């Protein structure tokens, strides 16, 4: 007789969240990993993403271990065994989730610091660009003032 597996709804939800986290941490690491000249923050994020993926694999394994293979005759005993396994695994799952939360907090902190640094660099770059534009505008305006060398050349050409 074929066996079917009966996970609890919260196990399925936790598994889905962890798989999504694992997928996005892999994507972030691949995007940053391919860059040359990475900043220290980007290197740290890649390293943290690797740790997140390892923890996700452990958490998925722990949650998968809670699923119960049942056929109709053994339903009550398997449900009891599932509950017993859940009690035994609860602290392991809780510990893994706490560790993932610490990783998430660290990644968030690094990303915020990196965003702040980039914003400051863009602000400085924008200020420098504005200063160059103002200098060029001042030169154009100075050349348009009455009596400027540009006007003398223009009027000579027009009279000549």
Backbone as CSV, one residue per row, in Angstrom:
resi,resn,N_x,N_y,N_z,CA_x,CA_y,CA_z,C_x,C_y,C_z
1,UNK,0.848,-1.186,0.000,0.000,0.000,0.000,0.888,1.240,0.000
2,UNK,0.540,2.207,-0.805,1.317,3.437,-0.905,1.153,4.263,0.357
3,UNK,2.234,4.865,0.750,2.184,5.718,1.938,2.000,7.158,1.504
4,UNK,1.324,7.916,2.308,1.214,9.344,2.065,1.819,10.061,3.255
5,UNK,2.232,11.298,3.029,2.890,12.058,4.076,1.988,13.184,4.530
6,UNK,1.902,13.354,5.857,1.018,14.358,6.441,1.811,15.338,7.299
7,UNK,2.256,16.406,6.699,2.921,17.432,7.515,1.872,18.334,8.152
8,UNK,2.248,19.000,9.198,1.368,20.000,9.783,1.417,21.250,8.905
9,UNK,0.354,22.041,8.936,0.289,23.251,8.116,1.450,24.183,8.437
10,UNK,1.759,24.356,9.717,2.852,25.261,10.078,4.201,24.739,9.589
11,UNK,4.355,23.414,9.495,5.592,22.855,8.940,5.708,23.212,7.461
12,UNK,4.590,23.113,6.736,4.590,23.483,5.321,4.910,24.959,5.145
13,UNK,4.312,25.811,5.994,4.566,27.249,5.905,6.022,27.554,6.203
14,UNK,6.540,26.944,7.263,7.943,27.153,7.623,8.851,26.674,6.500
15,UNK,8.548,25.523,5.924,9.342,25.001,4.821,9.328,25.943,3.630
16,UNK,8.157,26.507,3.321,8.052,27.438,2.190,8.867,28.701,2.440
17,UNK,8.784,29.226,3.648,9.544,30.436,3.988,11.044,30.163,3.907
18,UNK,11.465,29.044,4.435,12.890,28.710,4.446,13.397,28.465,3.026
19,UNK,12.607,27.797,2.199,13.023,27.569,0.806,13.142,28.902,0.060
20,UNK,12.218,29.815,0.307,12.281,31.133,-0.326,13.530,31.877,0.132
21,UNK,13.797,31.848,1.423,14.992,32.493,1.967,16.250,31.881,1.363
22,UNK,16.263,30.579,1.237,17.404,29.887,0.652,17.607,30.315,-0.804
23,UNK,16.528,30.423,-1.541,16.582,30.826,-2.954,17.120,32.255,-3.091
24,UNK,16.593,33.178,-2.296,17.029,34.567,-2.401,18.453,34.764,-1.905
25,UNK,18.854,34.038,-0.887,20.240,34.177,-0.427,21.199,33.650,-1.492
26,UNK,20.802,32.590,-2.207,21.621,32.073,-3.309,21.700,33.120,-4.421
27,UNK,20.568,33.742,-4.733,20.528,34.753,-5.800,21.401,35.968,-5.461
28,UNK,21.296,36.435,-4.223,22.102,37.583,-3.790,23.589,37.239,-3.865
29,UNK,23.953,36.053,-3.365,25.357,35.643,-3.384,25.875,35.528,-4.810
30,UNK,25.051,35.021,-5.727,25.474,34.904,-7.127,25.649,36.276,-7.760
31,UNK,24.730,37.196,-7.474,24.835,38.541,-8.042,26.077,39.254,-7.542
32,UNK,26.324,39.171,-6.247,27.486,39.857,-5.682,28.778,39.090,-5.947
33,UNK,28.687,37.770,-5.995,29.874,36.947,-6.183,30.540,37.143,-7.528
34,UNK,29.759,37.492,-8.548,30.301,37.670,-9.884,30.969,39.015,-10.105
35,UNK,30.832,39.911,-9.163,31.402,41.251,-9.331,32.885,41.253,-8.990
36,UNK,33.629,42.073,-9.715,35.036,42.278,-9.359,35.121,43.567,-8.555
37,UNK,36.097,43.658,-7.693,36.278,44.868,-6.888,35.170,45.066,-5.873
38,UNK,34.751,43.983,-5.234,33.672,44.077,-4.249,34.139,44.818,-2.999
39,UNK,33.199,45.519,-2.398,33.491,46.176,-1.127,33.494,45.124,-0.015
40,UNK,34.001,45.505,1.139,34.014,44.581,2.280,32.587,44.208,2.666
41,UNK,31.673,45.167,2.591,30.276,44.888,2.928,29.704,43.828,1.991
42,UNK,30.004,43.928,0.703,29.501,42.943,-0.253,30.106,41.568,-0.003
43,UNK,31.386,41.522,0.334,32.029,40.241,0.680,31.374,39.641,1.921
44,UNK,31.073,40.485,2.916,30.421,40.010,4.138,29.030,39.461,3.843
45,UNK,28.298,40.138,2.966,26.947,39.677,2.623,27.015,38.321,1.923
46,UNK,27.965,38.138,1.007,28.119,36.848,0.328,28.406,35.758,1.356
47,UNK,29.300,36.048,2.292,29.635,35.074,3.338,28.420,34.744,4.206
48,UNK,27.678,35.764,4.587,26.479,35.542,5.400,25.426,34.751,4.625
49,UNK,25.293,35.020,3.350,24.322,34.276,2.528,24.676,32.796,2.469
50,UNK,25.966,32.490,2.428,26.388,31.088,2.445,25.975,30.433,3.763
51,UNK,26.158,31.147,4.867,25.728,30.633,6.168,24.218,30.445,6.233
52,UNK,23.481,31.385,5.645,22.012,31.285,5.623,21.591,30.036,4.863
53,UNK,22.220,29.785,3.726,21.849,28.600,2.933,22.118,27.315,3.699
54,UNK,23.239,27.256,4.416,23.551,26.066,5.209,22.506,25.869,6.314
55,UNK,22.165,26.957,7.006,21.145,26.855,8.058,19.785,26.470,7.487
56,UNK,19.449,27.015,6.332,18.176,26.670,5.694,18.110,25.183,5.388
57,UNK,19.218,24.636,4.884,19.245,23.202,4.581,19.028,22.385,5.855
58,UNK,19.641,22.796,6.954,19.458,22.094,8.230,18.017,22.199,8.702
59,UNK,17.433,23.390,8.564,16.059,23.600,9.010,15.075,22.807,8.147
60,UNK,15.298,22.789,6.845,14.436,21.999,5.963,14.520,20.529,6.341
61,UNK,15.723,20.063,6.603,15.913,18.667,7.002,15.170,18.363,8.304
62,UNK,15.260,19.277,9.254,14.574,19.068,10.545,13.065,19.042,10.355
63,UNK,12.537,19.939,9.551,11.086,19.986,9.318,10.630,18.762,8.531
64,UNK,11.416,18.366,7.527,11.066,17.173,6.743,11.029,15.936,7.639
65,UNK,11.901,15.902,8.636,11.935,14.774,9.566,10.689,14.667,10.432
66,UNK,9.906,15.721,10.489,8.680,15.697,11.288,7.491,15.129,10.526
67,UNK,7.627,15.053,9.205,6.510,14.530,8.419,6.295,13.060,8.750
68,UNK,5.074,12.640,8.676,4.705,11.279,9.040,4.277,10.520,7.800
69,UNK,4.881,9.354,7.595,4.422,8.464,6.534,3.325,7.603,7.131
70,UNK,2.149,7.654,6.546,1.028,6.917,7.130,0.289,6.127,6.071
71,UNK,-0.193,4.970,6.482,-1.230,4.300,5.747,-2.435,4.287,6.686
72,UNK,-3.568,4.014,6.214,-4.792,4.215,6.985,-4.827,3.463,8.314
73,UNK,-4.258,2.264,8.385,-4.331,1.477,9.625,-3.497,2.081,10.749
74,UNK,-2.412,2.684,10.407,-1.485,3.151,11.441,-1.648,4.630,11.768
75,UNK,-2.724,5.241,11.349,-2.879,6.692,11.465,-2.722,7.195,12.895
76,UNK,-3.365,6.551,13.852,-3.282,7.056,15.240,-1.876,6.969,15.795
77,UNK,-1.209,5.834,15.603,0.135,5.686,16.139,1.114,6.627,15.448
78,UNK,0.952,6.806,14.154,1.850,7.704,13.440,1.628,9.154,13.866
79,UNK,0.387,9.518,14.111,0.099,10.864,14.587,0.733,11.075,15.960
80,UNK,0.651,10.060,16.810,1.288,10.132,18.128,2.800,10.256,17.974
81,UNK,3.378,9.467,17.069,4.824,9.532,16.837,5.231,10.896,16.284
82,UNK,4.396,11.450,15.425,4.675,12.776,14.882,4.706,13.805,16.007
83,UNK,3.751,13.719,16.905,3.716,14.661,18.035,4.944,14.493,18.912
84,UNK,5.346,13.259,19.141,6.530,12.994,19.956,7.790,13.529,19.265
85,UNK,7.912,13.281,17.968,9.052,13.819,17.220,9.071,15.338,17.260
86,UNK,7.897,15.937,17.182,7.792,17.395,17.214,8.346,17.935,18.528
87,UNK,7.997,17.316,19.626,8.502,17.762,20.935,10.019,17.638,20.963
88,UNK,10.545,16.537,20.455,11.991,16.335,20.466,12.705,17.327,19.551
89,UNK,12.112,17.633,18.422,12.753,18.507,17.433,12.475,19.991,17.667
90,UNK,11.501,20.299,18.500,11.089,21.694,18.677,12.260,22.596,19.072
91,UNK,13.088,22.155,19.998,14.211,23.003,20.422,15.235,23.155,19.294
92,UNK,15.454,22.093,18.511,16.390,22.181,17.387,15.879,23.183,16.346
93,UNK,14.606,23.098,16.018,14.014,24.013,15.047,14.046,25.446,15.579
94,UNK,13.724,25.617,16.836,13.743,26.941,17.443,15.156,27.531,17.412
95,UNK,16.137,26.717,17.716,17.532,27.167,17.693,17.939,27.588,16.282
96,UNK,17.577,26.774,15.289,17.915,27.107,13.904,17.227,28.400,13.471
97,UNK,15.978,28.576,13.868,15.253,29.798,13.513,15.879,31.019,14.177
98,UNK,16.311,30.869,15.429,16.992,31.978,16.117,18.288,32.342,15.398
99,UNK,19.020,31.333,14.963,20.265,31.591,14.237,19.980,32.287,12.910
100,UNK,18.939,31.858,12.208,18.563,32.525,10.954,18.182,33.980,11.203
101,UNK,17.503,34.232,12.297,17.113,35.603,12.636,18.356,36.466,12.876
102,UNK,19.369,35.909,13.528,20.613,36.655,13.739,21.305,36.945,12.404
103,UNK,21.307,35.964,11.510,21.868,36.192,10.173,21.108,37.313,9.474
104,UNK,19.780,37.256,9.534,18.963,38.271,8.870,19.268,39.655,9.427
105,UNK,19.372,39.759,10.749,19.690,41.050,11.371,21.059,41.556,10.927
106,UNK,22.034,40.665,10.842,23.375,41.073,10.422,23.363,41.534,8.964
107,UNK,22.667,40.781,8.099,22.573,41.174,6.688,21.874,42.519,6.564
108,UNK,20.782,42.703,7.318,20.070,43.986,7.300,20.999,45.131,7.699
109,UNK,21.784,44.928,8.758,22.695,45.978,9.232,23.738,46.321,8.173
110,UNK,24.306,45.299,7.556,25.324,45.534,6.533,24.711,46.244,5.329
111,UNK,23.520,45.801,4.915,22.856,46.447,3.778,22.551,47.910,4.078
112,UNK,22.080,48.203,5.280,21.792,49.593,5.641,23.058,50.445,5.624
113,UNK,24.137,49.901,6.180,25.404,50.642,6.183,25.901,50.847,4.750
114,UNK,25.754,49.827,3.914,26.193,49.925,2.522,25.353,50.957,1.759
115,UNK,24.052,50.958,1.986,23.170,51.936,1.346,23.546,53.351,1.792
116,UNK,23.823,53.506,3.076,24.224,54.815,3.610,25.516,55.284,2.939
117,UNK,26.504,54.391,2.838,27.773,54.755,2.199,27.574,55.148,0.735
118,UNK,26.757,54.388,0.038,26.509,54.697,-1.377,25.765,56.024,-1.525
119,UNK,24.814,56.273,-0.634,24.075,57.531,-0.684,25.001,58.719,-0.428
120,UNK,25.900,58.575,0.533,26.868,59.639,0.794,27.766,59.868,-0.415
121,UNK,28.223,58.799,-1.048,29.079,58.934,-2.241,28.314,59.613,-3.371
122,UNK,27.064,59.248,-3.560,26.249,59.879,-4.600,26.012,61.356,-4.302
123,UNK,25.843,61.685,-3.026,25.636,63.074,-2.634,26.881,63.902,-2.950
124,UNK,28.054,63.377,-2.634,29.309,64.074,-2.928,29.475,64.217,-4.437
125,UNK,29.225,63.133,-5.162,29.352,63.164,-6.621,28.382,64.174,-7.226
126,UNK,27.178,64.199,-6.707,26.175,65.147,-7.197,26.603,66.585,-6.904
127,UNK,27.157,66.813,-5.718,27.645,68.146,-5.363,28.772,68.588,-6.278
128,UNK,29.685,67.667,-6.583,30.786,67.989,-7.503,30.257,68.307,-8.891
129,UNK,29.290,67.532,-9.344,28.700,67.768,-10.665,27.992,69.121,-10.691
130,UNK,27.264,69.437,-9.626,26.582,70.740,-9.549,27.586,71.883,-9.597
131,UNK,28.707,71.728,-8.904,29.738,72.778,-8.897,30.308,72.973,-10.306
132,UNK,30.550,71.868,-11.039,31.059,71.988,-12.412,30.031,72.667,-13.314
133,UNK,28.769,72.333,-13.139,27.713,72.964,-13.941,27.654,74.455,-13.653
134,UNK,27.753,74.843,-12.377,27.735,76.256,-12.003,28.927,76.991,-12.600
135,UNK,30.106,76.363,-12.587,31.290,76.987,-13.172,31.108,77.203,-14.677
136,UNK,30.599,76.183,-15.354,30.384,76.307,-16.796,29.324,77.353,-17.113
137,UNK,28.274,77.414,-16.307,27.225,78.410,-16.506,27.785,79.821,-16.281
138,UNK,28.619,79.983,-15.273,29.227,81.288,-15.009,30.096,81.712,-16.187
139,UNK,30.826,80.773,-16.791,31.650,81.100,-17.967,30.773,81.529,-19.141
140,UNK,29.672,80.818,-19.352,28.764,81.170,-20.452,28.171,82.547,-20.214
141,UNK,27.719,82.806,-18.987,27.115,84.104,-18.675,28.148,85.229,-18.800
142,UNK,29.371,84.965,-18.380,30.426,85.980,-18.486,30.717,86.292,-19.948
143,UNK,30.657,85.284,-20.794,30.938,85.532,-22.209,29.800,86.291,-22.888
144,UNK,28.625,86.270,-22.296,27.485,86.967,-22.877,27.341,88.406,-22.370
145,UNK,28.135,88.797,-21.399,28.030,90.156,-20.854,28.505,91.169,-21.902
146,UNK,27.920,92.378,-21.877,28.355,93.423,-22.827,29.845,93.702,-22.663
147,UNK,30.530,93.819,-23.755,31.960,94.124,-23.733,32.837,92.897,-23.597
148,UNK,32.279,91.731,-23.604,33.099,90.514,-23.466,33.809,90.224,-24.779
149,UNK,34.931,89.506,-24.728,35.672,89.177,-25.964,34.785,88.459,-26.981
150,UNK,33.881,87.624,-26.531,32.998,86.894,-27.452,32.111,87.871,-28.216
151,UNK,31.604,88.883,-27.519,30.736,89.845,-28.193,31.533,90.682,-29.196
152,UNK,32.768,91.014,-28.865,33.599,91.784,-29.803,33.836,90.970,-31.077
153,UNK,34.133,89.686,-30.921,34.362,88.842,-32.106,33.075,88.712,-32.913
154,UNK,31.949,88.566,-32.219,30.689,88.379,-32.898,30.284,89.626,-33.648
155,UNK,30.470,90.793,-33.055,30.106,92.045,-33.721,31.042,92.352,-34.872
156,UNK,32.331,92.002,-34.764,33.273,92.198,-35.881,32.899,91.323,-37.055
157,UNK,32.515,90.101,-36.787,32.117,89.188,-37.865,30.850,89.712,-38.521
158,UNK,29.912,90.199,-37.692,28.650,90.726,-38.219,28.869,91.997,-39.022
159,UNK,29.883,92.832,-38.684,30.145,94.080,-39.387,31.027,93.848,-40.608
160,UNK,31.809,92.816,-40.557,32.808,92.609,-41.583,32.298,92.123,-42.845
